Amino acid sequence: MLIKFCGLTRREDVRAAAALGVNYIGLNFYSPSPRSVSYEQAADLSKDIPKAVQCVGLVVNPSDVALDTLLSRVPLDMIQLHGDEPPERVADVKARYGKPVIKALGVKNADDVVRIDAYETVAALLIIDAKPTDPKDLPGGNGVPFDWGLIADRTWKTQWLLAGGLNERTVARGIQKTKAKQVDVASGIERAAGEKSTERMRDFVEAARSAL
């Protein structure tokens, strides 16, 4: 079971995540999010991310200029596109920067699941998340699950992570329902927005790893 913790903002949280052996640590560069960090903060946080852990930068509909600046300031291993980027943009970012690209896709109904297929050959990883239902919602990290039955029998050509409403109490059920081999969590391991709980992080990892 591979685990991604996203939206870390404090060095103590990064260190705790690394000690738990998570596989990916996500830094959020979407400014409306309470989990967003500046380039300076991110560069500082990255110092505590072990080489064996993938440092992921979350961006939403970024321009080339924004990505140029980000990658010149922060040592990222992977780029996570969490907006409305079409498959062509995913392929373009991969080619332009030579880094693996994660594409997050929101799911609310069967039509959304069909849409995922267009990304399976251009993204290194997919994140299957709950689709925001309110224009005021963030693209992700809203702590809301989707109907896992929609993807219970689905496979894609690339690996994928289950996200959306996961926490230490729900992650095992989500894994068992969808047969996910990787999971992504942000709000589900927090005591407050942007502030992770060491206890919830530990409990989440234990629940996820014992689910299969």
BELSUL-V40185 format. One line per field, one symbol per residue. burial: # if it has 16 or more other C-alpha atoms within 10 Angstrom, else .. Layout:
BEGIN
burial=???
END
This chain:
BEGIN
burial=.##########.######...#########..#######..##.##.###..########.#....#..#...#.########...#..##.##.....#########....#..#..##.###########.....#####.###.#.##.......##########..#####..#############..######.###.##.###...
END
